[in-house]
Amino acid sequence: MTKRICPECETHSEGQICPRCGTRTLFEASSEPGIDPLLGRVFDGRYRIESLLGKGGMGAVYKAVQIAMNKTVAVKVVKAELASNLEAARRFLDLGANRLHFLRNVETAE
């Protein structure tokens, strides 16, 4: 099973909820250099991360699969150090919403 860590009390566990304080746990960063800890992970039980598409100042964009629909999607992830910054979060959401408007009906072929 994958090791996880609590962002509040730094307790290590394998569960999604910290057994010590009840906070949702995070995946621990890979100890292997060059290995992206998000690859292969499933977010919210719905999106499986397949590959990194690109990185920028605010985060990264990944190719993922929407599991229920077996459809390829893009998942944008904000950098951890910006997640608690309200202004950065607003910019991140605004950028995603603006780009989604243009991409809403785009189909891709590989």
Contact map, one row per residue, 1 for C-alpha under 8 A:
11100000000001000000000000000000000000000000000000000000000000000000000000000000000000000000000000000000000000
11110000000001000000000000100000000000000000000000000000000000000000000000000000000000000000000000000000000000
11111000000111000000000000110000000000000000000000000000000000000000000000000000000000000000000000000000000000
01111100000111110000000011110000000000000000000000000000000000000000000000000000000000000000000000000000000000
00111110011110000100000011110000000000000000000000000000000000000000000000000000000000000000000000000000000000
00011111111110001100001111000000000000000000000000000000000000000000000000000000000000000000000000000000000000
00001111110000000000001011000000000000000000000000000000000000000000000000000000000000000000000000000000000000
00000111110000000000101000000000000000000000000000000000000000000000000000000000000000000000000000000000000000
00000111111000000001100000000000000000000000000000000000000000000000000000000000000000000000000000000000000000
00001111111100000000000000000000000000000000000000000000000000000000000000000000000000000000000000000000000000
00001100111110000101000000000000000000000000000000000000000000000000000000000000000000000000000000000000000000
00111100011111000000000000000000000000000000000000000000000000000000000000000000000000000000000000000000000000
00111100001111100110000000000000000000000000000000000000000000000000000000000000000000000000000000000000000000
11110000000111110000000000000000000000000000000000000000000000000000000000000000000000000000000000000000000000
00010000000011111110000010000000000000000000000000000000000000000000000000000000000000000000000000000000000000
00010000000001111100000111000000000000000000000000000000000000000000000000000000000000000000000000000000000000
00000100000000111110011110000000000000000000000000000000000000000000000000000000000000000000000000000000000000
00001100001010111111111110000000000000000000000000000000000000000000000000000000000000000000000000000000000000
00000000000010101111110000000000000000000000000000000000000000000000000000000000000000000000000000000000000000
00000000101000000111110000000000000000000000000000000000000000000000000000000000000000000000000000000000000000
00000001100000000111111000000000000000000000000000000000000000000000000000000000000000000000000000000000000000
00000000000000001111111100000000000000000000000000000000000000000000000000000000000000000000000000000000000000
00000111000000001100111110000000000000000000000000000000000000000000000000000000000000000000000000000000000000
00000100000000011100011111000000000000000000000000000000000000000000000000000000000000000000000000000000000000
00011110000000111100001111100000000000000000000000000000000000000000000000000000000000000000000000000000000000
00011110000000010000000111110000000000000000000000000000000000000000000000000000000000000000000000000000000000
01111000000000000000000011111000000010000000000000000000000000000000000000000000000000000000000000000000000000
00111000000000000000000001111100000010000000000000000000000000000000000000000000000000000000000000000000000000
00000000000000000000000000111110000010000000000000000000000000000000000000000000000000000000000000000000000000
00000000000000000000000000011111101110000000000000000000000000000000000000000000000000000000000000000000000000
00000000000000000000000000001111100000000000000000000000000000000000000000000000000000000000000000000000000000
00000000000000000000000000000111111000000000000000000000000000000000000000000000000000000000000000000000000000
00000000000000000000000000000111111000000000000000000000000000000000000000000000000000000000000000000000000000
00000000000000000000000000000001111100000000000000000000000000000000000000000000000000000000000000000000000000
00000000000000000000000000000101111110000000000000000000000000000000000000000000000000000000000000000000000000
00000000000000000000000000000100011111100000000000000000000000000000000000000000000000000000000000000000000000
00000000000000000000000000111100001111101000000000000000000000000000000000000000000000000000000000000000000000
00000000000000000000000000000000000111111000000010000000000000000000000000000000000000000000000000000000000000
00000000000000000000000000000000000111111000000011110000000000000000000000000000000000000000000000000000000000
00000000000000000000000000000000000001111100000111000000000000000000000000000000000000000000000000000000000000
00000000000000000000000000000000000011111110000110000000000000000000000000000000000000000000000000000000000000
00000000000000000000000000000000000000011111111110000000000000000000000000000000000000000000000000000000000000
00000000000000000000000000000000000000001111111110000000000000000000000000000000000000000000000000000000000000
00000000000000000000000000000000000000000111111000000000000000000000000000000000000000000000000000000000000000
00000000000000000000000000000000000000000111111000000000000000000000000000000000000000000000000000000000000000
00000000000000000000000000000000000000000111111100000000000000000111000000000000000000000000000000000000000000
00000000000000000000000000000000000000000111111110000000000000011110000000000000000000000000000000000000000000
00000000000000000000000000000000000000011110011111000000000000011110000000000000000000000000000000000000000000
00000000000000000000000000000000000001111110001111100000000001111000000000100000000000000000000000000000000000
00000000000000000000000000000000000000110000000111110000000001111000000000000000000000000000000000000000000000
00000000000000000000000000000000000000100000000011111000000001110000000000000000000000000000000000000000000000
00000000000000000000000000000000000000100000000001111110000111100000000000000000000000000000000000000000000000
00000000000000000000000000000000000000000000000000111110000111100000000000000000000000000000000000000000000000
00000000000000000000000000000000000000000000000000011111000111000000000000000000000000000000000000000000000000
00000000000000000000000000000000000000000000000000011111101110000000000000000000000000000000000000000000000000
00000000000000000000000000000000000000000000000000000111111100000000000000000000000000000000000000000000000000
00000000000000000000000000000000000000000000000000000011111000000000000000000000000000000000000000000000000000
00000000000000000000000000000000000000000000000000000001111100000000000000000110010000010001000000000000000000
00000000000000000000000000000000000000000000000000000011111110000000000000011110000000000000000000000000000000
00000000000000000000000000000000000000000000000000011111011111000000000000011110000000000000000000000000000000
00000000000000000000000000000000000000000000000000011110001111100000000001111000000000000000000000000000000000
00000000000000000000000000000000000000000000000011111100000111110000000001111000000000000000000000000000000000
00000000000000000000000000000000000000000000000011111000000011111000000111100000000000000000000000000000000000
00000000000000000000000000000000000000000000001111100000000001111100000111100000000000000000000000000000000000
00000000000000000000000000000000000000000000001111000000000000111110011110000000000000000000000000000000000000
00000000000000000000000000000000000000000000011100000000000000011111111110000000000000000000000000000000000000
00000000000000000000000000000000000000000000011100000000000000001111111000000000000000000000000000000000000000
00000000000000000000000000000000000000000000010000000000000000000111110000000000000000000000000000000000000000
00000000000000000000000000000000000000000000000000000000000000000111111000000000000000000000000000000000000000
00000000000000000000000000000000000000000000000000000000000000001111111100000000000000000000000000000000000000
00000000000000000000000000000000000000000000000000000000000000001110111110000000000000000000000000000000000000
00000000000000000000000000000000000000000000000000000000000000111100011111000000000000000000000000000000000000
00000000000000000000000000000000000000000000000000000000000000111100001111100000000000000000000000000000000000
00000000000000000000000000000000000000000000000000000000000011110000000111110000000000000000000000000000000000
00000000000000000000000000000000000000000000000010000000000011110000000011111000000000000000000000000000000000
00000000000000000000000000000000000000000000000000000000001111000000000001111100000000000000000100000000000000
00000000000000000000000000000000000000000000000000000000001111000000000000111110000000000000000000000000000000
00000000000000000000000000000000000000000000000000000000011100000000000000011111011000000001000000000000000000
00000000000000000000000000000000000000000000000000000000011100000000000000001111111000000000000000000000000000
00000000000000000000000000000000000000000000000000000000000000000000000000000111111100000000000000000000000000
00000000000000000000000000000000000000000000000000000000000000000000000000000011111110000000000000000000000000
00000000000000000000000000000000000000000000000000000000010000000000000000000111111110011000000000000000000000
00000000000000000000000000000000000000000000000000000000000000000000000000000111111111011000000000000000000000
00000000000000000000000000000000000000000000000000000000000000000000000000000001111111001000000000000000000000
00000000000000000000000000000000000000000000000000000000000000000000000000000000111111111000000000000000000000
00000000000000000000000000000000000000000000000000000000000000000000000000000000001111111100000000000000000000
00000000000000000000000000000000000000000000000000000000000000000000000000000000000011111110000000000000000000
00000000000000000000000000000000000000000000000000000000010000000000000000000000011011111111000000000000000000
00000000000000000000000000000000000000000000000000000000000000000000000000000000011111111111100000000000000000
00000000000000000000000000000000000000000000000000000000000000000000000000000000000001111111110000000000000000
00000000000000000000000000000000000000000000000000000000000000000000000000000000000000111111111000000000000000
00000000000000000000000000000000000000000000000000000000010000000000000000000100000000011111111100000000000000
00000000000000000000000000000000000000000000000000000000000000000000000000000000000000001111111110000000000000
00000000000000000000000000000000000000000000000000000000000000000000000000000000000000000111111111000000000000
00000000000000000000000000000000000000000000000000000000000000000000000000000000000000000011111111100000000000
00000000000000000000000000000000000000000000000000000000000000000000000000010000000000000001111111110000000000
00000000000000000000000000000000000000000000000000000000000000000000000000000000000000000000111111111000000000
00000000000000000000000000000000000000000000000000000000000000000000000000000000000000000000011111111100000000
00000000000000000000000000000000000000000000000000000000000000000000000000000000000000000000001111111110000000
00000000000000000000000000000000000000000000000000000000000000000000000000000000000000000000000111111111000000
00000000000000000000000000000000000000000000000000000000000000000000000000000000000000000000000011111111000000
00000000000000000000000000000000000000000000000000000000000000000000000000000000000000000000000001111111100000
00000000000000000000000000000000000000000000000000000000000000000000000000000000000000000000000000111111110000
00000000000000000000000000000000000000000000000000000000000000000000000000000000000000000000000000011111110000
00000000000000000000000000000000000000000000000000000000000000000000000000000000000000000000000000000111111000
00000000000000000000000000000000000000000000000000000000000000000000000000000000000000000000000000000011111100
00000000000000000000000000000000000000000000000000000000000000000000000000000000000000000000000000000000111110
00000000000000000000000000000000000000000000000000000000000000000000000000000000000000000000000000000000011111
00000000000000000000000000000000000000000000000000000000000000000000000000000000000000000000000000000000001111
00000000000000000000000000000000000000000000000000000000000000000000000000000000000000000000000000000000000111
